[in-house]
Amino acid sequence: MVPRKVIAGYADALSIAAGESLDVKVSVEADVESYRCDIVRLICTDEHREGPGLVEEVIDSPVNRSWPARRQSIHVGSYAAVPEMPALGSFTAQAWIWPTRLGAPQTIVAQGSALAMELDESGALALALGGERFASGRPLLEREWAFVAASYDAGSGAVRLIQSPMRHYPGFDSRADRRFHARPGQRFEGELRIAARGAAPDAMSRHYNGKIDRPRIAGRALERAEMDLLAEVAPPAALAGDIVGFWDFARETPGARIVDLSGGERHGVLVNLPARAMTGFNWSGDTGDWRVAPEQYGAIHFHDDDLYDAGWETDIRFDSDPALPSGVYAARLVVPGAPPEHVVFFVRPEPGARGSDVCYLAPTASYLAYGNYRVMDCGPVYEAFQGRLLVAGPEDLFLNEHPEYGDSLYGEHSDGSGICYSSRLRPIVNLRPNSPLWIFGGDGYLTWWLERFGYRADVVTDEDLHEQGQALLEGYRCVVTGNHPEYWSREMWDAMKAWLDGGGRLMYLGGNGFYWRIAFSEAYPGAIEVRRAEDGTRAWEAQPGEYHMSFNGELGGMWRRGDRTPNQLTGVGFTAQGFDRGTYYVRRPGSFDARASWIFEGVGADERIGDFGFADGASGQEIDRYDAALGSPPHALVLATSEGHNDNMLLSCEEFKSTHMMLGGTENPKVRSDMVFFEIPGGGAVFSTGSISWIASLAWGDGDNNVSRITRNVLERFRDPAPFPDLPQE
Ligand SMILES: [Fe+2]
């Protein structure tokens, strides 16, 4: 019997500087009055029976005590709220819509509690008016644009419902224009909602799934031709006195506000981060960049399971000591008999107060991207990947019972569209000890190893690097990555590149790194965005025309499809993945070159490197290879290459060409990890292992092994300010 997880929490930050405070928010789902909190420093975060186990050290703090338990809930589903609305008598409500999940009643636009233009359970347009209900009786089609309108004349009580799909098909004609009679003289008051109804964030219902474009409200029952005018991109002068709301979703695309052009300043706010920069009903296909043709990107895609900020109350405020060493920490929360919760946070050094010449860049963007990854939703695929049956832990079962905690950037919304935003303002139950080796759990072997060999590395996060840029890395001799630094913003990349060009030294100890482009947002602190565009080994595909990110307009997708490749930065790039077992490396001629032979001091010429480890072997899970054609520097030395992969290690799809049909590790020569080293003019250097599993071998045999030896040799040399010898310039 797996013990049930009953406690979850998150904090207002993932990274604090020593001396800053952290607000921890907790929910307990058990009938207990209290739980215990202890602040711990996390040193090893994987409990493999042959490894160091869970190593954590309690930090003295007044918050280390018992706290009263309470339950806090999460309210998912995105919508827009417009607080300032005049009362309506006669009206017209209209929009272009692209519904994606018909079958449940859902709101397109609603005012107060008495007026709602909706889709009913059949998928037909409906109008709720006072206590009365009217419906077109003709279901719309999913993923087809349709113009919909509802009008009411308060004088006569005349109601009209119009459905005008962009396309119609034999047997699937969803056109409708129906007239009804309602009680005359009604007035409607209250705030306006788009894509849901309800008065308060914790009391929303009837969420809409799909896109809405050009929602409009007029203060009288318009004629059909007037509705067309109102659906124009700018407010028509002919209707000047009648327009109540004229929201243009193409304005302020990166933000959380919707802009009203009616002149009445009826701007609204978006709740729970619906997808913006979405193609509108009028997208021509001629451009994929919303910045080029904003009028074609007037749609917002709402989902009934969107989530940005869980909005929990703070339970524990932890004031960190200014002398607290930089490191990986957690608020450990314990209810007896249940698995402990660790609310993980990172303590970075105060600016200018470096504590080490080595800096561990914790891949928190990857942790966010994989945040609340749901193995139970992808059971058979997961089993094929792993080559073994799915094992679900307490966190997986908990997520299964709690869809409202949100999914990862690998999941899909309830309507099947890909999840392109992830936020840390919610409990992330797999950012914990014993999470998979390819995320936080595995990186504990690196922090353990750094500790074991006396390197008190400072710790900074991806988000810190994004915000502070190159200045964050200044003064460090060497930056060490985690096992899976997959998600990079342009700002992060620029900072790393500039620091390397200034003499920095990077140890890329992972695989599948520098792979997806992401964006951060000023409007949504703590959130990241990805667009899984066109190509790449990806869990879902962005819709055509929706490859540019809403947060900053940049083209999303793989870095290698843009102006830079991981190979340029690290010497290697993603080539294959497979999760059933790892394998070893063998030395290549480059490892005997005088430029790099010091890396192999203490390692025999024929020694297998990493034929051990907590992921079975040092090359595995996701692996990268040297490829000059993809930008690996020609002077980079290939030091070692993995061999012995099996056919569960599969070539990445972006590498697949129709001329080679062999995909697996036993046949395809591209399925391999390459370990590389190269110098950068100016004193910098890069060492890359090209494998997620490398770090999981570091701690094998108490750290006495050749993976550890090689890593130490590199780290010692990279800490040494002595320049690398100039390369001959023949
Ligand atoms: Fe990955």
Residues whose N, C-alpha, C, O or C-beta is under 5 A from the ligand:
A	BS01	LIG	E486 N512
